[in-house]
Amino acid sequence: MVAGAGPAGPWVSGTVAVSGGHLAYHRTGGSGPALVLSHGLGDNGLCWSRIAVALQSDFDVIMLDARGHGESSRMPTGAPPDPAADIAEAIDRLNLAQPIIMGHSIGGRATAGYAAAYPDRVSKVILEDPMLTPIPDHEAAARRRERYRQQVETTQALSDDALADLGRSFHPTWSEDDFPAWRAGKRQVDPMAMPIQSRPWEVSIAAIRAPTLIITGEAVLGSIVTPELAARARDLNPNLKTAAIAGAGHNIRREQFDAFLAAVRTFLLD
């Protein structure tokens, strides 16, 4: 297991209040710039652990558990909260001034939403294969949430050994260090955690003013952001760059860790 401690000492875990609940977080500490990480659907904050270990000497890395994930509040009944607003409240409660923000998948969509809504409260933005997908209509969204609910309940009914075997069969190229947090995330996630998108991705991408990097994989391996979508994002925002990582699908940092880390370091040092 890669999580735990670094040059600044043991990692700190805690919670911060957000509207109607709380978000849990894990923090490496240190005097470097704050780097806030938002995970994808079904993960938890510690799914960023390998990246946090690699960057903790230079950054104060904060790994959030999204609402309905990890140790954060469960999803409320009624209208689901805005994940971008949760990120905003967490950053405010933690007194982070213009942090760097990075998100994967659904967390990338939320990260972009935060950067668009609060353009003066972020220094740089990194999006790992974000969900640049159209907003589904009400019926399609309901079907998607129901499919995800059933998937989570099926997965959570598995034994620990069966869940471990499932992870390795789905992700044979991952490091063993990635699986403990992945398995924990699957146990912890609320079956109703699938968020509802309220704004087109194009609106968020166009409104970001901070330097932004979208890291993509290969569409044939499962990357959501195709070359065409990457080009569309660059057209919408002159502050945005893209980096394509060969040999990776949707989970870029887990499938091509060294190349992903190099792209992140290059962008942050630019």
C-alpha positions in Angstrom: 0.0 0.0 0.0 1.5 3.3 -1.1 -0.4 5.7 1.2 0.6 6.9 4.6 3.6 9.3 5.0 6.0 11.4 3.2 8.8 14.0 3.8 6.4 16.2 5.7 5.4 13.4 8.0 2.2 11.2 8.2 -0.7 12.1 5.9 -3.6 13.8 7.7 -7.2 12.7 7.3 -10.3 14.7 8.2 -13.6 16.1 7.1 -14.9 19.5 6.1 -18.5 20.6 6.2 -20.4 21.2 2.9 -24.0 22.0 2.3 -26.1 19.2 3.8 -23.2 17.0 4.8 -19.4 16.7 4.8 -16.5 15.6 2.5 -13.7 13.5 3.8 -10.1 14.2 2.7 -6.5 13.0 3.0 -3.7 15.5 2.9 0.0 15.0 2.5 0.9 18.4 4.0 4.1 20.4 3.4 4.9 23.9 2.3 4.3 23.5 -1.4 1.4 24.8 -3.4 -1.9 23.1 -2.7 -3.0 20.5 -5.3 -6.6 19.3 -4.9 -7.5 16.0 -6.5 -11.0 14.8 -7.4 -11.6 11.1 -8.3 -13.9 9.3 -10.7 -17.1 7.5 -10.1 -16.8 4.5 -7.7 -13.3 5.5 -6.5 -12.3 7.4 -3.4 -9.6 10.0 -2.7 -6.9 7.5 -1.9 -7.2 6.1 -5.4 -4.8 9.0 -6.1 -2.2 7.7 -3.7 0.5 6.8 -6.2 0.3 10.3 -7.7 0.3 11.9 -4.2 3.4 10.0 -3.2 5.2 11.1 -6.4 4.2 14.8 -5.9 4.2 15.3 -2.2 7.8 16.6 -2.0 6.7 19.6 -4.2 3.0 20.0 -3.4 0.5 19.9 -0.5 -1.7 17.2 -2.0 -5.3 17.1 -0.9 -7.3 14.0 -2.0 -11.1 14.5 -1.6 -13.7 11.8 -1.2 -16.6 13.0 -3.4 -20.1 13.0 -1.9 -21.5 9.5 -1.9 -17.9 8.1 -2.0 -15.3 7.0 0.6 -15.9 8.5 4.0 -18.0 11.4 2.8 -21.7 11.9 3.3 -24.1 9.6 1.5 -26.3 11.0 -1.3 -29.3 12.9 -0.1 -32.9 12.1 -1.1 -34.3 14.5 -3.7 -32.1 16.6 -6.0 -28.4 15.5 -5.9 -25.9 18.2 -5.0 -23.6 19.9 -7.5 -20.1 18.2 -7.3 -18.4 21.4 -8.4 -20.1 23.3 -5.5 -18.9 20.6 -3.1 -15.3 21.1 -4.3 -15.7 24.9 -3.9 -17.0 24.5 -0.3 -14.2 22.1 0.6 -11.5 24.4 -0.8 -13.0 27.3 1.1 -13.2 25.4 4.4 -9.6 24.3 4.0 -8.5 27.9 3.4 -6.7 27.1 0.2 -5.8 30.1 -1.9 -5.8 29.5 -5.7 -4.9 25.8 -5.5 -4.0 23.7 -8.5 -7.0 21.4 -9.2 -7.0 18.0 -10.9 -9.8 15.6 -11.6 -10.5 12.3 -13.3 -13.6 11.3 -15.3 -16.7 12.5 -13.4 -14.3 14.3 -11.0 -12.7 16.0 -14.0 -16.1 17.2 -15.1 -16.7 18.6 -11.5 -13.2 20.1 -11.5 -13.9 21.9 -14.7 -17.2 23.1 -13.3 -15.4 24.6 -10.3 -12.7 26.3 -12.4 -15.4 27.8 -14.6 -17.6 29.0 -11.7 -14.6 30.4 -9.7 -12.1 31.5 -12.3 -10.1 33.7 -9.9 -9.8 30.9 -7.3 -7.6 28.4 -9.2 -4.1 28.6 -10.5 -4.0 25.6 -12.9 -6.3 22.9 -14.0 -5.5 19.3 -15.0 -8.3 17.0 -16.3 -7.6 13.3 -16.7 -10.0 12.0 -19.4 -12.9 14.1 -18.1 -16.5 13.3 -18.9 -16.9 15.5 -22.0 -20.2 13.9 -22.8 -23.7 15.4 -23.6 -26.2 16.0 -20.9 -28.7 13.1 -21.1 -32.4 13.8 -21.0 -34.4 13.1 -17.9 -35.3 9.5 -18.9 -31.9 8.6 -20.1 -30.3 10.0 -16.9 -32.8 8.0 -14.7 -31.9 4.8 -16.7 -28.2 5.5 -16.2 -28.6 6.0 -12.5 -30.6 2.8 -12.1 -28.0 0.8 -14.1 -25.3 2.1 -11.9 -27.3 1.4 -8.7 -27.7 -2.2 -9.8 -24.0 -2.5 -10.7 -22.9 -1.2 -7.3 -25.2 -3.6 -5.4 -24.0 -6.5 -7.5 -20.3 -5.6 -6.9 -20.8 -5.0 -3.2 -22.3 -8.4 -2.8 -19.1 -10.1 -3.9 -16.6 -11.6 -1.4 -13.3 -9.8 -0.9 -11.5 -12.4 -3.0 -14.1 -12.2 -5.8 -13.8 -8.4 -5.8 -10.0 -8.6 -6.0 -10.2 -11.1 -8.9 -12.7 -8.9 -10.7 -10.4 -5.9 -10.4 -7.4 -7.7 -11.7 -9.4 -9.2 -14.6 -10.7 -5.8 -15.6 -7.4 -4.0 -15.1 -4.5 -6.4 -15.8 -2.0 -3.7 -16.5 -2.5 -1.8 -13.2 0.1 -1.8 -10.4 -0.8 -3.8 -7.3 -0.5 -0.6 -5.4 -3.7 0.7 -7.1 -6.0 -2.1 -6.0 -6.4 -1.6 -2.2 -8.0 1.9 -2.6 -9.9 0.7 -5.7 -11.5 -2.2 -3.8 -12.2 0.1 -0.8 -13.9 2.6 -3.1 -16.2 -0.1 -4.5 -17.2 -1.1 -0.9 -17.8 2.5 0.2 -19.7 4.0 -2.8 -23.3 4.9 -2.4 -25.4 3.1 -5.0 -27.1 6.4 -5.8 -23.7 8.3 -6.3 -24.1 8.7 -10.1 -24.2 12.6 -10.4 -26.6 14.5 -12.7 -24.8 17.0 -15.0 -26.5 20.4 -15.0 -24.4 22.3 -17.5 -22.9 21.4 -20.9 -19.2 20.6 -20.8 -18.6 23.1 -23.5 -19.8 25.9 -21.3 -17.5 25.0 -18.4 -14.5 24.4 -20.6 -15.0 27.8 -22.4 -15.3 29.7 -19.1 -12.0 28.4 -17.5 -9.4 31.2 -17.4 -6.6 29.3 -15.7 -4.0 27.4 -17.7 -5.6 24.0 -18.3 -4.3 20.6 -19.5 -6.5 17.7 -20.6 -4.7 14.4 -20.6 -6.3 11.8 -22.9 -5.7 8.2 -23.7 -6.6 6.2 -26.8 -10.3 5.9 -27.8 -9.8 2.3 -28.9 -8.7 1.5 -25.3 -11.7 3.3 -23.7 -10.6 7.0 -23.5 -13.7 9.2 -23.4 -11.9 12.3 -24.9 -11.3 11.5 -28.5 -9.0 13.5 -30.7 -12.0 15.3 -32.1 -13.2 16.2 -28.6 -9.7 17.4 -27.6 -9.6 19.6 -30.7 -13.1 21.0 -29.8 -11.9 21.8 -26.3 -8.8 23.6 -27.6 -11.0 25.6 -30.0 -13.3 26.7 -27.1 -10.4 27.8 -24.8 -7.1 29.3 -25.9 -5.7 28.6 -22.4 -6.1 24.9 -22.8 -3.6 22.3 -24.0 -4.1 18.6 -24.5 -1.7 15.7 -24.1 -2.4 12.2 -25.6 -0.9 9.2 -23.8 -0.4 6.1 -25.9 -1.3 2.8 -24.5 -3.9 4.2 -22.0 -7.6 4.1 -22.0 -9.8 5.9 -19.4 -7.6 5.3 -16.4 -4.6 7.0 -17.8 -2.6 7.4 -14.6 -3.1 3.7 -13.7 -2.4 2.3 -17.1 0.6 4.5 -18.1 1.7 6.0 -14.7 5.1 7.3 -15.8 3.9 9.0 -18.9 1.0 10.5 -17.0 3.2 11.8 -14.3 5.7 13.3 -16.8 2.8 15.2 -18.5 1.6 16.5 -15.2 5.1 17.6 -14.1 5.8 19.3 -17.4 2.6 21.2 -17.3 3.0 22.3 -13.6 6.6 23.5 -14.2 5.8 25.3 -17.4 
